[in-house]
Amino acid sequence: MNNMLTIQNVIDYIEEHLAEELTLANLAKRAHYSEYHFHRLFQYFTGNTVMSYIRNRRLSAAAVLISGTDRKVLDIALECGFRNHETFSRSFRKAFGIMPSELRKNVALPLLTTKINLAAALYEGSQSCDWRDEKMNYKLVTLPKIRMIGYRLDTTTDNGRNREEIPAFWQHYIKNRLWENVPGKLRPDVELGVCTTTAEDGTFGYIIGFEVNASAPVPDGLVEYHIPETEYAVFTTPGASEEQFPSSIQRTWDYIFSEWFPGSGYEHAEASEIEWYDERCMNDDNKRMDIYVPVRRSGSTVQ
């Protein structure tokens, strides 16, 4: 669990330095990870991007001080890491729906972001699942470049929205038989769910579609997406029933980030993640699929 401990150390550091300048680059350097690997790990363990978590903690700390003291709002804003009153007030209103000065007129504090304790969260999660004892085999492969056509959803990792929106997106796709609209399929029996690289604010695209030939046109309402040649670590999900299949997929993602990456000698590369659905998904009681995670050797130079 070295990854979890490293991220917790960063969280502790953030808490002690809220008034100072905190950047993704500096925090990643402190964790001894590449920026993108650190970015993805922080999202996985906390459900928020690094900068979103910092902003929410600063605003929450400020809200407590505004509600519980008579100090000037500007002094509190500066102490909590904001550079000026205007930026602080705008962020405060966006987060809580009221201006800082209005908080002193209300008895109840707004819903605050508390400091994350990953050890406690891990313990709670371990009481309701048994996947942490599983050991999954993987293989390293290099996929040649892929041209795909499909349907795109823009979503975000913040507050776990992607975990709700992507399954709903799949349900809409299947219900409306949207796969029939994709032309020029090279592998008609292989459906791809592709996550584009995640931006610093947590936004990314999720595309459901197929690898297609070079001349296939892009129908209205669909998108074209190119995946360059990339090295992947490939994991196969445990066999599961129709009802358990979504949980099996999420358990595998959990295993990759919390169990496999530590000690693997690899980091998450800044490239697309791929979910590979083929004829194995047609089984009633033994559904399986593959997860392709882009990787690079830890400490290698990003070109």
VEXRO-728732 format. One record per residue: residue in one letter; x, y, z of N, C-alpha, C in turn. Coordinates in steps of 0.001 Angstrom, whole numbers, padded with zeros to 6 digits, always signed. Layout:
! VEXRO-728732
aXYZXYZXYZ/...
END
This chain:
! VEXRO-728732
m+000816-001210+000000+000000+000000+000000+000851+001262+000000/n+002054+001218-000606+002933+002381-000629+002286+003578-001310/n+001515+003341-002364+000848+004444-003046-000071+005200-002107/m-000874+004465-001334-001805+005101-000419-001063+005922+000629/l+000008+005371+001172+000777+006089+002183+001416+007348+001610/t+001887+007251+000376+002486+008420-000277+001462+009524-000468/i+000266+009154-000949-000788+010150-001152-001226+010734+000185/q-001297+009906+001244-001662+010430+002558-000618+011416+003064/n+000658+011128+002812+001712+012071+003206+001554+013408+002490/v+001155+013357+001227+000917+014593+000482-000283+015337+001063/i-001337+014605+001409-002516+015222+002026-002128+015911+003335/d-001298+015242+004132-000829+015845+005388-000032+017115+005107/y+000803+017065+004075+001609+018239+003712+000713+019389+003265/i-000299+019082+002460-001239+020110+002008-001890+020790+003208/e-002303+019979+004174-002997+020510+005351-002118+021494+006123/e-000837+021220+006165+000094+022061+006927+000551+023300+006151/h+000236+023351+004843+000743+024447+004009-000359+025069+003152/l-001581+025122+003684-002702+025657+002912-002487+027113+002504/a-001772+027869+003318-001570+029291+003027-000494+029521+001971/e+000256+028482+001640+001367+028628+000701+000956+028223-000714/e+001815+028520-001670+001544+028119-003055+001714+026606-003181/l+000681+025952-003674+000700+024511-003871+000365+024210-005325/t+001255+023533-006025+001040+023217-007439+001110+021711-007656/l+000487+021265-008727+000537+019853-009084+001975+019407-009291/a+002759+020221-009966+004142+019853-010259+004955+019661-008985/n+004836+020586-008046+005616+020503-006810+005173+019340-005922/l+003866+019098-005875+003373+017998-005061+003761+016648-005666/a+003732+016548-006993+004160+015310-007658+005643+015054-007397/k+006424+016114-007434+007857+015980-007160+008074+015516-005732/r+007272+016023-004820+007394+015624-003415+007059+014141-003241/a+006123+013639-004063+005731+012234-003988+006681+011333-004778/h+007609+011929-005531+008556+011191-006363+007844+010429-007486/y+006767+011036-008013+006038+010473-009144+006049+011473-010296/s+005810+010978-011501+005562+011892-012608+004248+012628-012324/e+004062+013783-012945+002858+014564-012680+001597+013784-013013/y+001592+013102-014161+000366+012426-014569+000072+011229-013680/h+001080+010465-013320+000858+009315-012441+000341+009783-011081/f+000937+010832-010545+000478+011389-009277-000962+011888-009394/h-001246+012584-010483-002577+013112-010766-003616+011991-010740/r-003339+010859-011419-004284+009750-011493-004407+009016-010149/l-003287+008859-009446-003348+008196-008147-004164+009018-007149/f-003931+010317-007127-004666+011173-006200-006163+011084-006489/q-006537+011106-007765-007938+010979-008133-008511+009649-007663/y-007750+008588-007874-008256+007261-007505-008519+007179-006002/f-007556+007616-005192-007672+007436-003750-008629+008427-003096/t-008803+009613-003660-009609+010641-002998-010927+010938-003696/g-011044+010608-004981-012250+010945-005729-012272+012382-006209/n-011172+013106-006011-011076+014501-006448-009717+014758-007070/t-009646+015795-007879-008348+016204-008392-007559+016883-007280/v-006277+016990-007466-005417+017613-006463-005847+019049-006197/m-005981+019829-007257-006253+021252-007076-007675+021498-006563/s-008617+020638-006943-009973+020766-006426-009998+020492-004920/y-009265+019479-004498-009197+019162-003065-008576+020319-002285/i-007491+020882-002815-006840+022010-002136-007800+023195-002021/r-008484+023510-003114-009430+024629-003093-010541+024391-002068/n-011095+023174-002056-012188+022877-001124-011724+022903+000331/r-010512+022448+000594-010003+022488+001965-009757+023934+002399/r-009239+024762+001502-009009+026170+001843-010327+026874+002150/l-011328+026631+001318-012622+027261+001533-013273+026773+002821/s-013141+025494+003115-013735+024942+004341-013052+025497+005580/a-011725+025592+005537-010994+026168+006668-011397+027625+006876/a-011557+028337+005773-011975+029736+005871-013384+029856+006439/a-014286+028964+006024-015669+029007+006507-015724+028816+008020/v-014912+027917+008547-014872+027680+009987-014401+028926+010725/l-013377+029588+010189-012849+030794+010839-013832+031958+010748/i-014508+032094+009623-015477+033179+009468-016631+032992+010441/s-017095+031753+010560-018233+031466+011430-017872+031574+012911/g-016638+031231+013257-016291+031132+014667-015471+032264+015228/t-015106+033271+014405-014304+034390+014904-014848+035701+014351/d-014323+036795+014869-014690+038130+014385-013585+038733+013517/r-012658+037929+013085-011542+038426+012288-012021+038934+010931/k-011252+039810+010330-011600+040344+009023-011576+039224+007985/v-012540+039291+007070-012643+038260+006038-011387+038231+005181/l-010821+039391+004852-009622+039431+004024-008449+038737+004718/d-008293+038972+006021-007209+038321+006752-007367+036797+006723/i-008602+036347+006862-008864+034900+006825-008575+034347+005431/a-008991+035087+004421-008765+034639+003044-007277+034468+002757/l-006491+035450+003166-005045+035378+002938-004419+034222+003717/e-004869+034017+004941-004337+032937+005763-004652+031568+005164/c-005756+031485+004434-006183+030201+003859-005733+030025+002413/g-004805+030865+001971-004179+030621+000671-004747+031368-000505/f-005666+032317-000284-006224+033104-001382-005469+034425-001484/r-005260+034890-002696-004391+036049-002913-005102+037376-002731/n-006442+037388-002921-007163+038644-002764-008618+038367-002400/h-009302+039416-001968-010679+039298-001497-011624+038903-002614/e-011417+039434-003815-012320+039165-004933-012308+037685-005318/t-011110+037117-005461-011005+035699-005827-011627+034820-004750/f-011359+035160-003498-011904+034385-002391-013430+034442-002371/s-013992+035629-002487-015447+035789-002429-016136+035050-003574/r-015544+035129-004768-016119+034445-005922-016094+032923-005724/s-014984+032408-005247-014864+030971-005014-015783+030508-003891/f-015883+031334-002843-016719+030999-001691-018186+030909-002110/r-018636+031875-002878-020038+031866-003310-020325+030694-004241/k-019384+030378-005110-019567+029249-006025-019653+027937-005255/a-018861+027806-004199-018835+026566-003423-020029+026423-002494/f-020416+027520-001825-021413+027426-000754-022732+028125-001048/g-022792+028912-002122-024043+029578-002474-024322+030856-001720/i-023389+031284-000873-023539+032534-000129-022205+033273-000132/m-022260+034575+000162-021041+035354+000286-020430+035121+001668/p-019118+035308+001824-018489+035111+003138-019152+035918+004255/s-019515+037158+003935-020124+038012+004969-021478+037482+005436/e-022185+036767+004555-023498+036233+004910-023392+035072+005889/l-022243+034391+005906-022090+033231+006781-022245+033617+008244/r-021784+034822+008592-021871+035255+009995-023314+035542+010425/k-024217+035618+009458-025623+035843+009783-026383+034528+009921/n-025736+033432+009539-026381+032125+009598-025776+031294+010719/v-026568+030506+011372-026093+029677+012476-025352+028450+011956/a-025914+027802+010942-025373+026529+010464-024259+026755+009436/l-023188+026003+009596-022127+026010+008596-022581+025258+007348/p-022074+025639+006161-022368+024856+004959-021651+023504+005027/l-021948+022629+004079-021288+021330+004018-019822+021532+003670/l-018935+021082+004568-017516+021345+004413-016758+020113+003948/t-015590+020347+003334-014670+019273+002973-013676+019101+004109/t-013693+017951+004744-012767+017682+005827-011500+017035+005287/k-010460+017074+006092-009208+016428+005686-009428+014931+005490/i-008894+014399+004411-009061+012986+004092-008112+012133+004928/n-008647+011040+005468-007855+010030+006166-007987+008738+005370/l-006996+008444+004534-007095+007296+003645-007084+005975+004389/a-006383+005908+005486-006338+004663+006254-007735+004295+006748/a-008483+005279+007236-009846+005021+007712-010758+004629+006561/a-010602+005315+005426-011430+005000+004262-011142+003592+003758/l-009874+003209+003764-009493+001880+003316-010088+000820+004231/y-010045+001073+005543-010594+000109+006501-012090-000075+006272/e-012811+001030+006090-014246+000933+005872-014553+000157+004614/g-013779+000419+003538-014009-000280+002282-013698-001757+002391/s-012693-002105+003171-012282-003502+003271-013307-004342+004026/q-014186-003687+004806-015193-004443+005548-016318-004930+004648/s-016451-004343+003452-017575-004683+002583-017163-005379+001300/c-015889-005744+001156-015462-006431-000059-014317-007373+000253/d-014140-008368-000614-013097-009358-000395-012091-009402-001524/w-012076-008351-002352-011222-008385-003537-009753-008173-003226/r-009405-007650-002049-008015-007271-001803-007078-008466-001685/d-007635-009660-001502-006783-010839-001438-006571-011466-002813/e-007247-010925-003842-007122-011496-005167-005783-011102-005799/k-005223-012014-006580-004029-011738-007348-004362-011935-008819/m-004227-010910-009611-004593-010975-011019-003343-011017-011882/n-003347-011910-012847-002257-011952-013807-002413-010811-014795/y-001318-010387-015359-001361-009346-016374-000325-009674-017442/k-000444-008997-018563+000541-009130-019631+000844-007753-020176/l+002050-007582-020687+002448-006330-021319+002339-006489-022828/v+001624-005576-023457+001476-005613-024910+001655-004207-025463/t+002040-004121-026709+002093-002841-027410+001053-002873-028511/l+000028-002043-028375-001013-001979-029396-000597-001006-030489/p-000764-001401-031759-000510-000443-032836-001561+000667-032799/k-001337+001708-033551-002269+002835-033541-003662+002380-033981/i-004669+003006-033383-006064+002635-033622-006856+003870-034041/r-007652+003708-035085-008644+004731-035430-010004+004165-035042/m-010733+004914-034221-012051+004428-033815-013114+005473-034086/i-014338+004997-034229-015513+005859-034367-016529+005402-033332/g-017151+006366-032649-018122+005998-031636-018835+007193-031063/y-019412+007007-029885-020163+008036-029182-019361+008500-027970/r-019365+009806-027732-018527+010381-026680-019360+011013-025575/l-018923+010766-024346-019457+011422-023159-018340+012211-022519/d-018574+013470-022186-017609+014258-021426-018040+014243-019963/t-017130+013824-019090-017463+013655-017686-016292+014103-016824/t-016351+013842-015529-015292+014256-014611-015159+013254-013474/t-013959+013144-012939-013720+012274-011790-014129+012933-010483/d-014306+014252-010477-014633+014944-009230-015940+014416-008649/n-015890+014077-007353-017040+013576-006609-017616+012295-007209/g-016781+011566-007979-017196+010273-008512-018269+010330-009576/r-018435+011486-010234-019491+011609-011236-019331+010592-012363/n-018080+010304-012752-017855+009363-013845-018389+007968-013524/r-018388+007585-012251-018859+006246-011874-020369+006121-012007/e-021067+007228-012074-022509+007207-012302-022833+007449-013772/e-022114+008390-014386-022462+008803-015745-022059+007775-016794/i-020920+007094-016612-020484+006130-017629-021405+004915-017699/p-021808+004285-016566-022784+003197-016671-024102+003632-017315/a-024558+004848-016994-025791+005353-017604-025603+005547-019105/f-024413+005984-019501-024078+006166-020916-024126+004826-021653/w-023593+003784-021028-023648+002427-021602-025097+001957-021736/q-025908+002191-020730-027303+001765-020789-028027+002432-021952/h-027785+003731-022133-028387+004455-023256-027899+003887-024585/y-026608+003610-024665-025996+003077-025884-026605+001725-026254/i-026729+000839-025260-027262-000501-025519-028758-000460-025829/k-029502+000306-025047-030946+000390-025229-031307+000852-026634/n-030519+001771-027173-030815+002349-028489-030027+001693-029622/r-029316+000587-029312-028577-000189-030319-027670+000724-031169/l-026963+001618-030476-026182+002620-031192-024984+002033-031927/w-024566+000816-031555-023455+000188-032265-023757-000017-033750/e-025026-000089-034075-025415-000299-035474-025057+000895-036354/n-024816+002050-035759-024532+003271-036524-023056+003459-036855/v-022188+002570-036350-020746+002714-036567-020353+001984-037845/p-019801+002696-038830-019434+002066-040099-017999+001522-040083/g-017695+000629-041022-016315+000214-041274-015627-000506-040142/k-016358-001315-039373-015760-002009-038226-014703-003005-038681/l-013506-002934-038083-012461-003913-038366-012642-005166-037509/r-013121-004986-036287-013406-006114-035395-014842-005952-034889/p-015823-006435-035632-017231-006238-035236-017576-006829-033877/d-016783-007820-033412-017081-008465-032139-016321-007853-030969/v-015565-006789-031227-014793-006139-030158-015249-004692-030015/e-015925-004421-028911-016387-003070-028614-015408-002430-027636/l-015093-001151-027845-014112-000462-027019-014776+000631-026184/g-014384+000693-024911-014728+001828-024062-013427+002533-023737/v-013234+003745-024236-011939+004416-024154-012035+005685-023315/c-011152+005778-022314-011021+007003-021519-009889+007833-022096/t-010176+009056-022488-009115+009949-022944-008279+010355-021734/t-007142+010987-021970-006318+011440-020848-007108+012444-020007/t-006862+012419-018713-007603+013249-017765-006909+014584-017569/a-007668+015669-017735-007115+017007-017548-006895+017275-016067/e-006153+018336-015767-005821+018662-014383-007059+018947-013550/d-008156+019396-014211-009387+019681-013467-010278+018450-013333/g-009806+017281-013801-010555+016038-013636-011457+015662-014785/t-011578+016520-015795-012450+016223-016929-011760+015290-017919/f-012547+014441-018543-012039+013568-019593-013208+013100-020458/g-012883+012509-021591-013906+011966-022471-013950+010455-022372/y-015147+009883-022468-015313+008434-022518-016021+008111-023828/i-015407+007263-024636-015906+006972-025973-016242+005491-026091/i-017455+005192-026522-017864+003815-026814-017909+003661-028320/g-017178+002670-028843-017185+002503-030286-016355+001318-030737/f-015878+001395-031983-015153+000297-032609-013928+000816-033345/e-012937-000062-033475-011833+000230-034386-012371+000129-035801/v-012044+001110-036631-012596+001150-037990-011477+001307-039014/n-011821+001056-040275-010835+001203-041339-010588+002670-041657/a-009545+002927-042401-009091+004301-042638-010071+005126-043448/s-010919+004468-044242-011819+005213-045137-013230+005348-044583/a-013511+004786-043422-014870+004843-042883-015267+006281-042583/p-016434+006726-043062-016881+008092-042774-017382+008210-041345/v-017439+009439-040834-017910+009684-039471-019337+010229-039546/p-020328+009416-039215-021718+009882-039295-021994+011026-038326/d-023040+011786-038607-023451+012861-037709-023763+012297-036323/g-023300+013001-035305-023565+012588-033943-022522+011663-033361/l-021595+011174-034188-020515+010313-033724-019199+011079-033792/v-018153+010525-033181-016848+011182-033172-015789+010211-033682/e-014715+010774-034175-013535+010011-034576-012458+010231-033524/y-011758+009150-033151-010723+009271-032134-009541+008391-032518/h-008336+008941-032374-007120+008222-032733-006307+007907-031476/i-005910+006649-031348-005059+006203-030246-003700+005840-030836/p-002623+006515-030461-001300+006192-031008-000794+004855-030486/e+000240+004332-031100+000860+003098-030604+001311+003307-029166/t+000917+002385-028288+001140+002567-026857+001401+001217-026189/e+002251+001228-025151+002467+000020-024351+001428-000024-023229/y+000839-001218-023033-000205-001381-022028+000095-002567-021123/a-000342-002434-019862-000490-003592-018983-001951-004007-019092/v-002185-005289-019390-003538-005771-019669-004000-006702-018545/f-005167-006413-017984-005745-007194-016902-007108-007727-017340/t-007389-008985-017031-008683-009596-017328-009513-009643-016052/t-010742-009174-016142-011603-009145-014962-012011-010566-014563/p-012265-010802-013261-012756-012124-012827-014110-012424-013454/g-014386-013707-013717-015679-014086-014265-016802-013660-013346/a-017895-013183-013947-019004-012665-013139-020316-012834-013883/s-021401-012823-013131-022737-012852-013716-023077-011476-014284/e-024194-011395-014973-024651-010113-015522-024780-009066-014425/e-025341-009465-013310-025561-008535-012204-024252-008095-011569/q-023281-008997-011489-022023-008708-010804-020964-008112-011722/f-021230-008087-013032-020215-007676-014000-019695-006254-013761/p-020566-005243-013572-020043-003891-013311-019145-003841-012081/s-019521-004573-011026-018697-004606-009811-017360-005278-010086/s-017361-006320-010908-016125-007018-011255-015154-006094-011983/i-015695-005256-012868-014862-004297-013608-014258-003279-012641/q-015084-002736-011734-014585-001731-010798-013568-002329-009834/r-013780-003572-009418-012821-004236-008536-011461-004364-009214/t-011489-004623-010524-010222-004763-011246-009496-003432-011321/w-010234-002344-011585-009614-001016-011567-009023-000732-010187/d-009758-001087-009133-009262-000879-007770-007963-001649-007544/y-007943-002886-008008-006742-003717-007841-005545-003081-008550/i-005757-002572-009749-004664-002001-010532-004017-000838-009788/f-004845+000064-009274-004300+001269-008653-003796+001034-007235/s-004448+000187-006477-004050+000052-005078-003118-001126-004817/e-003146-002145-005678-002352-003338-005433-001227-003535-006451/w-001513-003258-007719-000527-003612-008745+000540-002541-008941/f+000143-001289-009086+001125-000242-009369+002262-000196-008339/p+001960-000291-007023+003079-000307-006069+003963-001531-006307/g+005222-001310-006514+006150-002416-006705+006200-002988-008098/s+005364-002482-009031+005340-003029-010388+006516-002543-011230/g+007085-001396-010816+008132-000799-011644+007582+000051-012767/y+006254+000248-012769+005617+001031-013828+004816+002187-013238/e+004628+003207-014047+003736+004315-013734+002698+004430-014835/h+001624+005121-014515+000581+005381-015513+001122+006362-016549/a+001103+005960-017810+001539+006857-018881+000392+007791-019258/e+000728+008938-019785-000298+009909-020180-000849+009516-021541/a-001743+008544-021550-002343+008018-022781-003718+007458-022432/s-004459+007053-023443-005824+006577-023255-005874+005217-022571/e-006835+005049-021663-007145+003754-021077-008218+003088-021939/i-008149+001752-022065-009070+001046-022955-009751-000100-022214/e-011070-000160-022314-011835-001326-021876-012205-002115-023130/w-011852-003404-023136-011959-004253-024331-013055-005300-024099/y-014194-005141-024789-015331-006042-024636-015456-006910-025885/d-015406-008238-025710-015519-009149-026858-016528-010247-026560/e-016412-011398-027262-017406-012459-027124-017509-013012-025704/r-016478-012814-024869-016534-013292-023490-017630-012593-022687/c-018033-011410-023134-019089-010664-022439-020473-011267-022684/m-020560-012212-023645-021843-012810-023974-022208-013952-023034/n-021243-014437-022249-021522-015523-021316-022503-015063-020242/d-023418-015929-019880-024420-015555-018884-023851-015483-017473/d-023001-016448-017109-022523-016546-015725-021014-016390-015583/n-020317-016111-016675-018849-016011-016607-018346-014879-017502/k-018947-013716-017330-018586-012572-018164-017197-012060-017790/r-016398-011756-018806-015065-011207-018609-014780-010150-019671/m-013860-009261-019349-013365-008290-020321-011954-007907-019924/d-011265-007171-020793-009884-006771-020529-009789-005268-020312/i-008921-004886-019386-008618-003477-019131-007180-003219-019562/y-006994-002259-020443-005676-001874-020944-005265-000566-020282/v-004220-000632-019460-003732+000550-018750-002406+000985-019376/p-002314+002207-019904-001056+002660-020506+000022+002828-019444/v+001207+002298-019709+002260+002323-018703+003584+002751-019306/r+004458+003175-018431+005856+003433-018766+006679+003085-017536/r+007932+002798-017744+008815+002455-016638+008913+003615-015641/s+008847+003323-014363+008972+004363-013339+010317+005068-013492/g+010260+006389-013460+011480+007173-013553+011963+007414-014970/s+011289+006843-015959+011713+007079-017342+011292+008460-017769/t+011987+009015-018720+011741+010389-019164+010562+010414-020130/v+009620+011333-019866+008488+011522-020768+008960+012309-021984/q+008670+011757-023166+009128+012423-024388+008151+013539-024767/
END
